[in-house]
Amino acid sequence: MALVGATGEFVAPSFLCLLVTVMPELPNKLYFKIGEVAKITGVASHVLRYWESEFTTITPKRTNSGQRLYRQEEIKQLLELKELLHEKGYTISGAKKLLAKKEGAAKVKRKPPSTTFKKLQQIKRELADLQKIVSL
């Protein structure tokens, strides 16, 4: 297992190549059509539509004509999903459980402190008082 090739360049062992998953660089756009997403992710468009029906976090916008428009965040989710299903061998239900566990942890982190809620309630009361004064 040599790390240096015959010409002196670095050669990564094959097991390291399997461990590294490279996220493709996304073009600087707000929205992507399903064909573009299929090319970026390397997944057929009918599979993307199926994943959309199975995973509630993947919700592309729809145009008036019904065309799906994916955001970069959704493409990253699709790439993560592809890694779980195609590379790590998860089933759909296993991937759902894993992602739900991750989302649950993220929701706990984002939960606002009770002091913030109390401050918002106070601001709401003050605005209601101001509205009463202005309407007099």
Contacts in CASP RR format, 6 or more apart in sequence:
PFRMAT RR
TARGET T0000
AUTHOR 0000-0000-0000
METHOD contacts of the structure
MODEL  1
MALVGATGEFVAPSFLCLLVTVMPELPNKLYFKIGEVAKITGVASHVLRY
WESEFTTITPKRTNSGQRLYRQEEIKQLLELKELLHEKGYTISGAKKLLA
KKEGAAKVKRKPPSTTFKKLQQIKRELADLQKIVSL
1 13 0 8 1.000
2 11 0 8 1.000
3 10 0 8 1.000
3 11 0 8 1.000
3 12 0 8 1.000
3 13 0 8 1.000
4 10 0 8 1.000
4 11 0 8 1.000
5 11 0 8 1.000
21 83 0 8 1.000
21 87 0 8 1.000
23 76 0 8 1.000
23 79 0 8 1.000
24 40 0 8 1.000
24 79 0 8 1.000
26 40 0 8 1.000
26 72 0 8 1.000
26 75 0 8 1.000
29 72 0 8 1.000
30 71 0 8 1.000
30 72 0 8 1.000
31 61 0 8 1.000
31 69 0 8 1.000
31 70 0 8 1.000
31 71 0 8 1.000
32 40 0 8 1.000
32 69 0 8 1.000
32 70 0 8 1.000
32 71 0 8 1.000
32 72 0 8 1.000
32 75 0 8 1.000
33 67 0 8 1.000
33 68 0 8 1.000
33 69 0 8 1.000
33 70 0 8 1.000
34 45 0 8 1.000
34 48 0 8 1.000
34 49 0 8 1.000
34 60 0 8 1.000
34 67 0 8 1.000
34 68 0 8 1.000
34 70 0 8 1.000
35 45 0 8 1.000
37 45 0 8 1.000
37 48 0 8 1.000
37 70 0 8 1.000
37 75 0 8 1.000
37 78 0 8 1.000
38 44 0 8 1.000
38 45 0 8 1.000
38 48 0 8 1.000
40 75 0 8 1.000
40 79 0 8 1.000
41 48 0 8 1.000
41 75 0 8 1.000
41 78 0 8 1.000
41 79 0 8 1.000
41 82 0 8 1.000
42 82 0 8 1.000
43 51 0 8 1.000
43 78 0 8 1.000
43 82 0 8 1.000
48 78 0 8 1.000
49 68 0 8 1.000
51 58 0 8 1.000
51 78 0 8 1.000
51 81 0 8 1.000
52 58 0 8 1.000
52 59 0 8 1.000
52 60 0 8 1.000
52 68 0 8 1.000
54 92 0 8 1.000
54 96 0 8 1.000
55 77 0 8 1.000
55 81 0 8 1.000
55 95 0 8 1.000
55 96 0 8 1.000
55 99 0 8 1.000
57 77 0 8 1.000
57 99 0 8 1.000
57 103 0 8 1.000
58 74 0 8 1.000
58 77 0 8 1.000
58 78 0 8 1.000
58 81 0 8 1.000
59 74 0 8 1.000
60 68 0 8 1.000
60 69 0 8 1.000
60 70 0 8 1.000
60 71 0 8 1.000
60 74 0 8 1.000
61 68 0 8 1.000
61 69 0 8 1.000
61 71 0 8 1.000
62 68 0 8 1.000
62 69 0 8 1.000
63 69 0 8 1.000
70 78 0 8 1.000
81 95 0 8 1.000
81 99 0 8 1.000
84 90 0 8 1.000
84 95 0 8 1.000
84 98 0 8 1.000
84 99 0 8 1.000
85 91 0 8 1.000
85 92 0 8 1.000
85 95 0 8 1.000
90 98 0 8 1.000
END
